[in-house]
Each structure stands twice: as structure tokens, then as C-alpha cells.
Amino acid sequence: SSGINAEYGGTEIGKQLIDLADESSPTKTVHEISDSDSEGDVYEALTDEETEEQVIERLRLPRLPSFFTGHRFFLHSESFPEFETIKEVTRCLITYGGMVFDHMSRDVRFIVTNSEEWQSDFETALSVNPEAKFLRTKWVDTCCEKRKAVDKEPFYLLS
């Protein structure tokens, strides 16, 4: 009590505040709790134990749909205004089972572009794989929002 009274400058008002707090406070201090609860740790008493199998089951994540499985994509980076947009589209494609190539190859089936109109450098990508189709990013966004593949036809970008 004398240490606390010193915090209030050792005044009579400080002593009265301390006495008032002691009388009206229904809570226990940390020392009072640890002294009175000698039966065991408070946290142990409040916690149920789980088996390892229960913890694994509780933490198991639901399986994601894989509607992009078998689809091979290349993102036409020059048509994206920001790197963050490329990361978001890539994340969505991979999350739902798609394969994203870091360069154009004959294995690519779909070239994802953020452009709304045909660009002259698209011809370069087609020279590597003339069978590849250009898709607007809106198709990827729509599939991810609906969590299923939607018809590609309205999202193709034609020359």
C-alpha cells in the first residue's frame, strides 16, 4: 500500500483513493488468484483436451473446385496496367486447378489479356501457337466469383 500511495505523491487524497478502491473492488489481484487457486492452473481447468485426430479434422480446409484443371494459360503481361492485377489473376487460375506458363509456348491454350481490343503484338504470341485463344480477364474474374467455369465465348478477344 505504501508503494501505491507513493504513486499518488504520498498525499492524504491518494491514500483515500487507494482505500476506496480496496473497499469497492470485487476483483482479485493476480497474487490473490494464484494464492487461492492452489488446486491447479486456471487455464487447464477451463480447457477441454482434443485428440490429435480432432484437431486435424477441425483444421481441415474444404476442397476447392478445380474448374480450370487441364487449362493451360499465359498472361499477356503488357496488357496489364499493374503487377498486382497479374498476381491476382494468376492466383485465381492456379487456385482452381489451372496451369500458368511464364512464357508463351505451344502448350498454351489460352492467352489471358486485360486489353479490350486487339493489339499488334498479339500476333507474336500467335506465331508461337496459332491455336491459342485470347480471353479477357473478365472471364477469369467471373469464373472465380461464381466458383465454376462459365462459357468462354462472350469473353474471347478476336482479331
N, C-alpha and C positions, 0 to 999 in steps of 0.2 A: 504494500500500500504506500510506503514512503517513496518508492521509486516512481510510482504513478503520480503521486502528489507532487513530486519534483517536476514532472512534465507540465503541470499547471502553474508552475512558478512558486510552489510551496505556500500558496495563499489559502486563506480560510474558505474562499469561494471554491477553489479547486478541491479541497477536502470535502466540502458539502456535495459537489457534483459526483465525486467518487462514491461517497456513502449512499447517495440517491441511486446511482447506477447499481450498486451492490444489492440494495433492497428491492428494486423493481425488476431486476433482470432474472427471468425464469430460465435462461440458458446456462449451460455449464461451460466452464473453460476447458481447454484441451487437457490440462492436468487433472481436473476433476473427472473427466470422462475416462481417461486412461487408468486412474486410480480406482474408480468404482466398477469398471468393466473388466475385472480380472479373469473372467471366465474364458475369454478368447478375443481374437481380433474382431473388431466391429465389422470389417469388410467381409471376413469369412462367414460371419453369421448371416449376412444379407445376400450372399451369392449362392446360386444353385450351381452344382458342377455338371458340366456336359461331357459326354464321352467324345472321343476323337471323331467318331462317325457322325455324331450330331453336329459338331462344329463344321465338318466338311459339307454336310447337307445344307446347313444354314447359309454357308458362304457360296454355295454352288450358283453360278450365274446361269440364267436361262440361255438356251441355244438360240443363236441369231439365224434368221432366214438367210439362205445363200442363193439369192436370185441372180447374182452376177457370175456364178460358177460357170466356167467354160468360156467366159467372155474375156478377150484379150484387148486391152486398151493402151493407147498412147495419148498423153495430154499435149496438145499443141501449145506449148508454153508461151509463145509470142502473142497469143491472143488473150492471155490472162493479164489483167492490169496489176494484180498484186500476187505475191508469192503465197500469202495466206489462203487465197482462193484455191490455188493449185493444191495446197496441203489438204484443205477441206474436201475437195473432190476426190483426191487420191485416197484419203482416209475412208470415205464412204464406199468407194469402189472395192477396196481391199476388205473392209469390214463385212461386206455382203458377198464375199467369195470371188471377186474379180481379180484379174491379174493385170498389173500396170507395168508397162515397159518404160525404161528411162530413155530409150531411143526408138526411132521408127525402124521396124523390121518387117519381113514378110509374114511373121507370125501375128502381127497386129491386125485385128478385125475392125476395130472402131477407133477413130481419132476424135477425141473429145475437144471441143473448141468453145471458147467463150464469145466468139465472134457471131454476129447475126447475119453477116454476108460473106460471100466467097472472097478469099484473099489469094493473090497471085502465088504466094509461097506454099499454098496447099498443094499445088501441082508437084512440088518437090517430094512431099510425103507420098503422093500417089505414084510417083515414079518408082518408089521402093516397093509399094504394094498397091497395084491398081484395083484390087478387090476391096480395099478398106473403105469404110463408110464414115462420113463426118457426122458426128452427133453434137447437138448443142448441150451445154452444161445443164440446161433446164431439164433435160431428160433424167440426168443423174439425180438432180435435186428432187424431182417428182417421185422417182423410184424410192429414194431414201425416205422421203416424207410419208409415202404410202406403205413403205416396208414390203414392197413387191415390185416386180418388173411390170412396166406399163408399155404399151405399144410404142415402138420406136418411130414409126412412120411420120407422125407430125413433128418430130424433132430432128429429122435429117436435114443437113445443110447441103443443098445441091448446087452444082456449078452453073 
